[in-house]
Amino acid sequence: MNKITIFLKDKKLLEKNSFQEVLKSYFERRGVIYEDKNINYQKTNEIKTEYCLIVREEGDKNTTEDVIFTSSNTNKEGRNTAIGQAFSPFLNTLDSFKFVSSRCKLYFYDFNTFSADVVKFDFSCIEFLFLNGFSFKNICFLGNSSWKLKGYKNVDYNSINGINFFIEEKDKLSKRNKANQGTYFELIDSDLFFTANLSSANFGSTILYFFVISKLYTNMVKVDYFFNKHTTLKHWEKFKDIIRKISNNIDFVEELQDVELIREENFEKLNEELKRRTYIYHRNLYDKFGPKKCFLCSWDVPDLIVGSHIKRFADIKNDSYLSDEQKREEVVDRDNGFWLCVLHDKLFENGFIYVDVNKDRFELSEKKIAEFSNVVLLEEKIYSTMSSSWNKEISKQYMTDKTREYCTAHFKRTQI
């Protein structure tokens, strides 16, 4: 009989009936009789989670190394434990173990109970496959698993454009489920910014996202985090300790550089600061409105959606009534803007569209349109950019007092 070695994190797992059930299901799937006496169990620090087992079978002619990822030891109701917090160390395990994917199969045991989180798991699995050279034929299911990969069967992994593919898929995931809108990252002029969501339910999946990014993007990643009532400095320090073990190319941006927005003596430093503030502004809009989608026409092509300031950067910069600190705050204020497509951004910036603060809705500017000789043609062309479902109303959750102040200033600048 071939020599079989099972690598695991902790030999105490051998005492669990669920562990034996996983192995019986695995050997049954392979058509091999499970006999404990013929198996050598070896504890290793290379395995980072108890939910992962690696089975090495050494024969006369070839050696196989199969990987089992199991949810059987988790609380069935606590899907975040297996999907979010166990999967990232599982990936880290595979990265450390240096297995050969061509001679290895990946077995999932008992994942049908996690249907509510299948979208997030689909996404995680796809990135795992892409990074480690797996194909769909390498995937097997054990126990009661009925989970299936959705929507990726025709993906050509050889043509995937690394980090861009990952960002696009994360954006799609965020649009499908608001619960997946926690962590935010964006490429701005070839610089990658990453803002972590460190609340308990998102902590594990955030590490997973960073793990994938560190493999796809080899340059420096600028990292900060969302500060909210669920996140403390303790979470942030723990997160930093973990990702330092994953990558050395990290720039922790905990405080903004102290650069005056009204001075340009050090252009390089100022340019870096403005880029940083652009990202923070986008991150804040994301926190308020969700993924990039034009507020007016609902167009959602990320590369053609911009963070459109209500009070423009130039107006903030030249506002003599504001202190430097107030200027910094207004530039990144989530209440000072909307996601707009590039066309509606220009129409809004130039006053062809404005916000009526008495009605909390967008309106076309009769004044601006009247400035053109062919009024009817211009009005028709502007209307032609708007779908029948064009969103004019601004709900109370978005029309804050601060937003109303900015819109009043925009009206004075463009309509009076």
C-alpha positions as CSV (number, residue, x, y, z in Angstrom):
1,M,0.0,0.0,0.0
2,N,1.2,3.5,-0.7
3,K,2.6,5.6,2.1
4,I,0.0,8.2,3.3
5,T,0.9,11.2,5.5
6,I,-1.7,13.7,6.7
7,F,-0.4,17.1,7.7
8,L,-2.4,19.1,10.2
9,K,-2.0,22.1,12.5
10,D,-2.8,20.3,15.8
11,K,-2.9,16.5,16.6
12,K,-5.8,17.2,19.0
13,L,-8.0,17.2,15.9
14,L,-7.6,13.4,15.9
15,E,-9.9,13.3,18.9
16,K,-12.8,14.9,17.0
17,N,-15.4,12.7,15.3
18,S,-15.9,15.3,12.7
19,F,-12.2,15.0,11.7
20,Q,-12.7,11.3,11.1
21,E,-15.8,11.9,9.1
22,V,-13.9,14.3,6.8
23,L,-11.2,11.7,6.1
24,K,-13.7,8.9,5.5
25,S,-15.5,11.0,3.0
26,Y,-12.2,11.9,1.3
27,F,-10.9,8.3,1.0
28,E,-14.4,7.1,-0.1
29,R,-14.4,9.8,-2.8
30,R,-11.1,8.4,-4.0
31,G,-12.2,4.8,-3.8
32,V,-9.7,3.9,-1.1
33,I,-10.6,2.1,2.2
34,Y,-9.9,4.4,5.2
35,E,-7.6,2.6,7.7
36,D,-6.2,4.8,10.4
37,K,-3.3,2.4,11.1
38,N,-1.9,2.9,7.7
39,I,-1.8,6.7,8.0
40,N,1.0,8.8,9.5
41,Y,-0.2,12.0,11.1
42,Q,2.3,14.9,11.2
43,K,1.8,18.2,12.9
44,T,3.3,21.2,11.1
45,N,3.5,24.9,11.6
46,E,3.2,25.4,7.8
47,I,-0.6,24.8,8.2
48,K,-2.1,28.0,9.6
49,T,-5.7,26.8,10.4
50,E,-7.3,23.7,11.8
51,Y,-9.8,23.8,9.0
52,C,-7.1,22.7,6.5
53,L,-5.6,19.2,6.0
54,I,-3.0,18.2,3.4
55,V,-2.8,14.6,2.4
56,R,0.4,13.3,0.8
57,E,0.3,9.9,-0.9
58,E,3.7,8.5,-2.0
59,G,3.6,5.7,-4.5
60,D,6.2,3.9,-6.5
61,K,5.8,6.1,-9.6
62,N,4.2,9.3,-8.4
63,T,3.3,11.4,-5.4
64,T,0.1,13.4,-4.9
65,E,-0.7,16.1,-2.4
66,D,-4.4,16.8,-1.9
67,V,-5.8,19.7,0.1
68,I,-8.9,19.5,2.2
69,F,-10.7,22.7,3.4
70,T,-13.4,21.8,5.8
71,S,-16.1,23.7,7.6
72,S,-17.1,20.7,9.7
73,N,-15.5,22.0,12.9
74,T,-17.2,25.4,12.8
75,N,-20.5,26.5,14.3
76,K,-23.0,26.0,11.5
77,E,-24.6,29.3,12.2
78,G,-21.3,31.2,12.3
79,R,-20.6,31.3,8.6
80,N,-18.1,34.2,8.9
81,T,-15.8,31.9,10.9
82,A,-15.3,29.4,8.1
83,I,-15.6,31.7,5.1
84,G,-14.0,34.9,6.3
85,Q,-11.6,34.0,9.1
86,A,-10.6,30.5,8.1
87,F,-10.1,31.0,4.4
88,S,-7.4,33.6,4.6
89,P,-5.0,31.5,6.8
90,F,-6.0,28.6,4.5
91,L,-4.6,30.5,1.5
92,N,-1.6,31.4,3.6
93,T,-1.1,27.7,4.3
94,L,-1.0,26.8,0.6
95,D,1.4,29.6,-0.1
96,S,3.8,28.3,2.7
97,F,3.4,24.7,1.8
98,K,4.7,25.1,-1.8
99,F,2.7,22.3,-3.2
100,V,2.6,21.5,-6.9
101,S,-0.9,22.3,-8.2
102,S,-0.7,20.0,-11.2
103,R,-0.5,16.9,-9.0
104,C,-2.9,18.2,-6.4
105,K,-6.7,18.4,-6.0
106,L,-8.7,20.7,-3.8
107,Y,-11.5,19.1,-1.7
108,F,-14.3,21.2,0.0
109,Y,-16.1,19.4,2.8
110,D,-19.6,20.3,3.9
111,F,-20.1,23.9,2.6
112,N,-23.8,23.7,1.6
113,T,-24.8,25.3,4.9
114,F,-23.1,28.5,3.9
115,S,-25.4,29.5,1.1
116,A,-26.0,33.0,2.4
117,D,-22.3,33.7,1.9
118,V,-21.8,31.9,-1.3
119,V,-21.1,35.1,-3.3
120,K,-18.2,36.0,-1.1
121,F,-16.9,32.5,-1.2
122,D,-17.1,32.4,-5.0
123,F,-15.0,35.4,-5.2
124,S,-12.4,34.1,-2.7
125,C,-12.2,30.8,-4.5
126,I,-11.7,32.4,-7.9
127,E,-8.8,34.4,-6.6
128,F,-7.3,31.3,-5.0
129,L,-7.5,29.4,-8.3
130,F,-6.0,32.3,-10.3
131,L,-3.1,32.7,-7.9
132,N,-2.2,29.0,-7.5
133,G,-2.7,27.7,-11.0
134,F,-5.8,25.5,-10.3
135,S,-8.4,24.7,-12.9
136,F,-12.0,23.8,-12.3
137,K,-11.3,20.1,-12.9
138,N,-9.1,20.2,-9.7
139,I,-12.1,21.0,-7.5
140,C,-13.9,18.2,-5.7
141,F,-16.7,18.2,-3.1
142,L,-17.1,16.0,-0.1
143,G,-19.8,15.2,2.4
144,N,-23.0,17.2,1.9
145,S,-21.5,19.9,-0.2
146,S,-23.8,21.3,-2.9
147,W,-22.0,24.6,-3.4
148,K,-21.0,25.4,-7.0
149,L,-18.8,28.1,-8.5
150,K,-21.0,30.6,-10.3
151,G,-20.3,32.7,-13.3
152,Y,-16.6,31.9,-13.7
153,K,-16.6,28.7,-15.8
154,N,-15.6,30.5,-19.0
155,V,-12.9,32.6,-17.4
156,D,-9.6,32.5,-19.3
157,Y,-7.1,32.8,-16.5
158,N,-4.2,33.2,-18.8
159,S,-5.7,36.5,-20.1
160,I,-6.6,38.0,-16.7
161,N,-5.0,41.4,-16.0
162,G,-4.0,40.8,-12.4
163,I,-4.9,43.6,-10.1
164,N,-7.4,45.2,-12.5
165,F,-9.3,41.9,-12.7
166,F,-9.4,41.7,-8.9
167,I,-10.6,45.3,-8.4
168,E,-13.4,44.8,-11.0
169,E,-14.5,41.5,-9.4
170,K,-14.5,43.2,-5.9
171,D,-16.6,46.0,-7.4
172,K,-19.1,43.5,-8.8
173,L,-19.3,41.7,-5.5
174,S,-20.0,45.0,-3.6
175,K,-22.9,45.8,-6.0
176,R,-24.5,42.4,-5.5
177,N,-24.4,42.5,-1.7
178,K,-24.1,45.6,0.5
179,A,-22.6,43.4,3.3
180,N,-19.5,43.0,1.1
181,Q,-18.9,46.8,0.8
182,G,-16.5,46.9,3.8
183,T,-13.0,47.0,2.5
184,Y,-12.2,49.5,-0.2
185,F,-9.2,49.7,-2.6
186,E,-8.4,51.7,-5.7
187,L,-5.6,52.3,-8.2
188,I,-4.9,56.0,-8.7
189,D,-2.1,56.8,-11.2
190,S,-0.5,53.4,-10.6
191,D,-0.6,53.8,-6.8
192,L,-2.7,51.3,-4.9
193,F,-4.6,52.5,-1.9
194,F,-6.2,50.0,0.5
195,T,-8.6,50.9,3.4
196,A,-9.3,48.0,5.7
197,N,-12.6,47.3,7.4
198,L,-11.6,45.7,10.7
199,S,-14.9,45.1,12.3
200,S,-15.2,41.5,13.6
201,A,-17.3,40.1,10.8
202,N,-15.0,41.6,8.1
203,F,-11.6,41.2,9.7
204,G,-10.8,37.8,8.1
205,S,-12.1,38.6,4.7
206,T,-10.1,41.9,4.8
207,I,-6.9,39.9,5.4
208,L,-7.9,37.7,2.5
209,Y,-8.2,40.7,0.2
210,F,-4.8,42.0,1.2
211,F,-3.3,38.5,0.8
212,V,-4.5,38.4,-2.8
213,I,-3.4,42.0,-3.5
214,S,0.1,41.3,-2.2
215,K,0.4,38.5,-4.8
216,L,-1.1,40.5,-7.7
217,Y,0.5,43.8,-7.0
218,T,4.3,43.9,-6.2
219,N,4.7,47.6,-5.7
220,M,4.1,49.5,-2.4
221,V,0.5,49.4,-1.1
222,K,-0.7,52.4,1.0
223,V,-2.8,51.0,3.8
224,D,-5.1,52.7,6.3
225,Y,-8.5,51.7,7.9
226,F,-12.1,52.8,8.4
227,F,-12.5,54.2,11.8
228,N,-15.9,53.5,13.3
229,K,-17.5,52.4,16.6
230,H,-16.7,48.7,15.8
231,T,-13.0,49.3,15.3
232,T,-10.3,50.2,17.8
233,L,-6.6,50.9,17.7
234,K,-6.1,47.3,19.0
235,H,-7.8,45.9,15.9
236,W,-5.5,48.1,13.7
237,E,-2.3,47.0,15.5
238,K,-3.4,43.4,15.2
239,F,-4.1,43.8,11.5
240,K,-0.7,45.5,10.9
241,D,1.1,42.6,12.7
242,I,-0.7,40.0,10.4
243,I,-0.2,41.7,7.1
244,R,3.5,42.5,7.8
245,K,4.0,38.7,7.8
246,I,2.3,38.6,4.3
247,S,4.2,41.5,2.6
248,N,7.0,44.0,3.2
249,N,5.7,46.4,0.6
250,I,3.4,48.3,2.9
251,D,3.1,52.0,3.6
252,F,0.9,52.5,6.6
253,V,-0.8,55.9,6.1
254,E,-2.1,56.6,9.6
255,E,-1.9,60.4,9.4
256,L,-2.2,62.8,6.5
257,Q,0.9,64.7,5.5
258,D,0.8,68.3,6.7
259,V,0.8,70.1,3.3
260,E,-0.9,73.4,2.8
261,L,-3.3,73.2,-0.1
262,I,-2.7,76.8,-1.1
263,R,1.0,76.4,-1.6
264,E,2.8,74.6,-4.4
265,E,6.5,75.2,-3.4
266,N,7.1,71.4,-3.2
267,F,5.2,70.1,-6.2
268,E,6.1,66.5,-5.8
269,K,5.0,66.4,-2.1
270,L,1.9,68.4,-2.9
271,N,1.0,66.1,-5.8
272,E,1.4,63.0,-3.6
273,E,-0.9,64.7,-1.0
274,L,-3.6,65.5,-3.5
275,K,-3.5,62.0,-4.8
276,R,-3.9,60.7,-1.3
277,R,-6.8,63.1,-0.7
278,T,-8.5,62.0,-3.9
279,Y,-8.4,58.5,-2.6
280,I,-9.8,59.5,0.8
281,Y,-12.6,61.4,-0.9
282,H,-13.5,58.4,-3.1
283,R,-13.3,56.2,0.0
284,N,-15.7,58.5,1.8
285,L,-18.1,58.6,-1.1
286,Y,-18.0,54.8,-1.2
287,D,-18.9,54.8,2.5
288,K,-21.9,57.0,1.9
289,F,-23.2,55.9,-1.5
290,G,-21.6,52.4,-2.1
291,P,-19.7,51.3,-5.2
292,K,-19.2,53.7,-8.1
293,K,-22.4,54.3,-9.9
294,C,-23.7,57.6,-11.4
295,F,-26.2,59.1,-9.0
296,L,-28.2,60.5,-11.9
297,C,-28.3,57.9,-14.7
298,S,-27.1,54.8,-12.7
299,W,-24.2,54.1,-15.2
300,D,-21.8,51.9,-13.3
301,V,-18.6,51.5,-15.5
302,P,-16.0,52.3,-12.8
303,D,-13.4,53.9,-15.1
304,L,-16.0,56.4,-16.3
305,I,-17.4,57.3,-12.8
306,V,-15.8,60.2,-10.9
307,G,-16.1,61.7,-7.4
308,S,-17.8,64.9,-8.4
309,H,-17.3,67.8,-5.9
310,I,-20.2,70.1,-5.3
311,K,-17.9,72.8,-4.0
312,R,-14.9,72.5,-6.4
313,F,-11.3,71.9,-5.2
314,A,-10.3,75.3,-6.8
315,D,-13.1,77.1,-4.8
316,I,-12.0,75.4,-1.6
317,K,-8.4,76.2,-2.2
318,N,-9.1,79.9,-2.8
319,D,-11.7,80.4,0.0
320,S,-10.0,83.0,2.2
321,Y,-12.6,82.4,5.0
322,L,-11.4,78.8,5.6
323,S,-8.4,77.8,7.6
324,D,-6.0,75.3,6.1
325,E,-7.5,72.5,8.3
326,Q,-11.0,73.4,7.1
327,K,-9.8,73.2,3.5
328,R,-8.4,69.8,4.1
329,E,-11.7,68.6,5.6
330,E,-13.9,70.0,2.8
331,V,-11.7,68.4,0.0
332,V,-12.5,64.9,1.4
333,D,-15.9,65.6,2.9
334,R,-18.4,62.8,1.9
335,D,-21.2,65.4,1.9
336,N,-19.4,67.5,-0.7
337,G,-20.2,65.3,-3.7
338,F,-21.8,62.5,-5.6
339,W,-20.6,59.7,-7.8
340,L,-21.3,60.9,-11.4
341,C,-20.4,59.7,-14.8
342,V,-18.0,61.9,-16.7
343,L,-20.7,63.5,-18.8
344,H,-23.0,64.4,-15.9
345,D,-19.9,65.5,-13.9
346,K,-19.2,68.2,-16.6
347,L,-22.8,69.2,-16.8
348,F,-22.9,69.6,-13.0
349,E,-19.6,71.4,-12.8
350,N,-20.6,73.9,-15.4
351,G,-24.1,74.5,-14.0
352,F,-26.3,72.9,-16.7
353,I,-27.5,70.7,-13.9
354,Y,-27.9,72.0,-10.3
355,V,-29.5,71.0,-7.0
356,D,-32.7,72.8,-5.9
357,V,-32.2,72.8,-2.1
358,N,-35.9,73.7,-1.6
359,K,-37.0,70.5,-3.4
360,D,-34.0,68.3,-2.7
361,R,-33.7,67.4,-6.4
362,F,-31.6,67.9,-9.4
363,E,-32.9,70.3,-12.1
364,L,-31.9,71.5,-15.5
365,S,-30.7,75.1,-15.6
366,E,-33.0,77.2,-17.8
367,K,-30.5,80.1,-17.4
368,K,-27.5,78.1,-18.7
369,I,-29.5,76.6,-21.6
370,A,-30.9,80.0,-22.6
371,E,-27.3,81.3,-23.1
372,F,-27.1,79.2,-26.3
373,S,-28.7,80.3,-29.6
374,N,-30.2,76.9,-30.3
375,V,-32.0,76.4,-27.0
376,V,-34.2,73.5,-28.1
377,L,-31.4,71.5,-29.6
378,L,-29.2,71.9,-26.5
379,E,-32.0,70.9,-24.2
380,E,-32.8,67.8,-26.3
381,K,-29.1,66.8,-26.2
382,I,-28.9,67.1,-22.5
383,Y,-32.1,65.1,-22.0
384,S,-30.8,62.5,-24.4
385,T,-28.0,61.7,-21.9
386,M,-30.6,60.8,-19.3
387,S,-32.4,57.5,-19.2
388,S,-36.1,57.3,-18.5
389,S,-35.2,56.3,-15.0
390,W,-33.1,59.4,-14.5
391,N,-32.8,60.0,-10.7
392,K,-33.8,63.6,-9.8
393,E,-34.8,63.2,-6.2
394,I,-32.2,63.2,-3.4
395,S,-33.4,61.2,-0.4
396,K,-33.0,62.6,3.2
397,Q,-30.2,60.1,4.0
398,Y,-28.0,61.7,1.3
399,M,-29.2,65.4,1.5
400,T,-27.6,66.3,4.8
401,D,-27.3,69.8,6.1
402,K,-23.7,70.0,5.0
403,T,-24.7,68.8,1.5
404,R,-27.4,71.5,1.4
405,E,-24.8,74.1,2.2
406,Y,-22.5,72.9,-0.5
407,C,-25.4,72.9,-3.0
408,T,-26.4,76.4,-2.1
409,A,-22.8,77.6,-2.8
410,H,-22.9,75.7,-6.1
411,F,-26.1,77.4,-7.1
412,K,-24.7,80.8,-6.3
413,R,-21.6,80.1,-8.4
414,T,-23.4,78.7,-11.4
415,Q,-26.9,80.2,-11.5
416,I,-26.6,83.8,-10.2
